[in-house]
Amino acid sequence: MRGLILAALMALRALQARLVEVPHLDKWLHAGGGAAIAALTWWLTGSAAAGVFAAVAVGLGKELYDLRHPARHTADLVDAGATVVGALVLWIVVDLVGGAAWWGVPLLA
């Protein structure tokens, strides 16, 4: 597990330094953030649906924040959509892998 976390941190560092060019990097980061929010909420509450709803709320909330601060931020509903897609992909992949039994929580609690 430590190796996986280290590899992820190294990959993020390479992206930050622009050593690797990734098309639509911002959207991928939003999707990853949505999956992380959903996973954490799912783990804390035991509800996959709560995880998806949390990702929706954070995605829309962030874009509303951006809308209110146009001098330093650009609002983009596609970013909010990418956040939600990340949460939904997590939910679908976990279900395909065999449900959330390995998390110890029901899929639709």
C-alpha positions in Angstrom: 0.0 0.0 0.0 2.8 2.4 0.8 4.3 1.7 -2.6 1.0 2.6 -4.3 0.7 5.8 -2.4 4.4 6.7 -3.2 3.8 6.0 -6.9 0.7 8.2 -6.9 2.6 11.1 -5.2 5.4 10.8 -7.7 3.0 10.8 -10.6 1.3 13.9 -9.3 4.7 15.6 -8.8 5.6 14.8 -12.4 2.3 16.2 -13.6 2.8 19.4 -11.5 6.3 19.8 -13.0 4.8 19.3 -16.5 7.2 16.4 -17.1 4.3 14.5 -18.5 1.7 16.2 -20.7 -1.8 14.9 -20.1 -4.7 16.1 -22.3 -7.5 17.7 -20.2 -5.5 17.3 -17.0 -7.9 19.6 -15.1 -10.9 17.3 -15.9 -8.9 14.2 -14.8 -8.0 15.9 -11.5 -11.7 16.8 -10.9 -12.7 13.2 -11.6 -10.0 11.9 -9.2 -11.2 14.4 -6.6 -14.8 13.3 -7.0 -13.8 9.6 -6.6 -11.8 10.5 -3.5 -14.6 12.5 -2.0 -17.1 9.7 -2.7 -14.7 7.0 -1.3 -14.1 8.9 1.9 -17.8 9.7 2.4 -18.7 6.1 1.6 -16.2 4.8 4.1 -17.3 7.3 6.8 -21.1 6.8 6.3 -21.3 3.3 4.9 -23.5 4.7 2.1 -22.3 4.7 -1.6 -25.2 7.0 -2.4 -24.0 9.5 0.2 -20.6 9.4 -1.4 -22.0 10.3 -4.8 -24.2 13.1 -3.3 -21.2 14.5 -1.4 -19.2 14.6 -4.7 -22.1 16.4 -6.4 -22.3 18.9 -3.6 -18.6 19.6 -3.5 -18.4 19.8 -7.3 -21.2 22.3 -7.6 -20.1 24.2 -4.5 -16.6 24.6 -5.9 -18.0 25.9 -9.2 -20.3 28.4 -7.3 -17.3 29.6 -5.4 -15.4 30.1 -8.7 -18.4 32.0 -10.1 -18.3 34.4 -7.2 -14.6 34.9 -7.5 -14.0 35.6 -11.2 -10.8 37.5 -10.7 -8.9 34.4 -9.7 -11.2 31.5 -10.7 -13.0 30.4 -13.8 -16.4 28.6 -13.3 -16.9 25.6 -15.5 -19.9 23.3 -15.1 -17.9 20.6 -17.0 -15.5 20.6 -14.0 -18.5 19.8 -11.8 -19.6 17.1 -14.2 -16.1 15.6 -14.2 -16.2 15.5 -10.3 -19.6 13.6 -10.4 -18.3 11.2 -13.1 -15.3 10.3 -10.9 -17.7 9.4 -8.1 -20.0 7.4 -10.4 -17.0 5.5 -11.9 -15.8 4.6 -8.5 -19.3 3.3 -7.6 -19.6 1.3 -10.8 -16.0 -0.2 -10.6 -16.5 -1.2 -6.9 -19.8 -2.9 -7.9 -18.2 -4.7 -10.8 -15.3 -5.9 -8.6 -17.7 -7.6 -6.3 -19.5 -5.0 -4.4 -18.2 -3.2 -1.4 -17.7 -6.4 0.6 -14.0 -5.7 0.7 -14.8 -2.3 2.3 -17.2 -3.9 4.7 -20.0 -1.6 3.8 -23.1 -2.3 1.7 -23.3 -0.8 -1.8 -26.8 0.7 -1.4 -27.1 1.4 2.3 
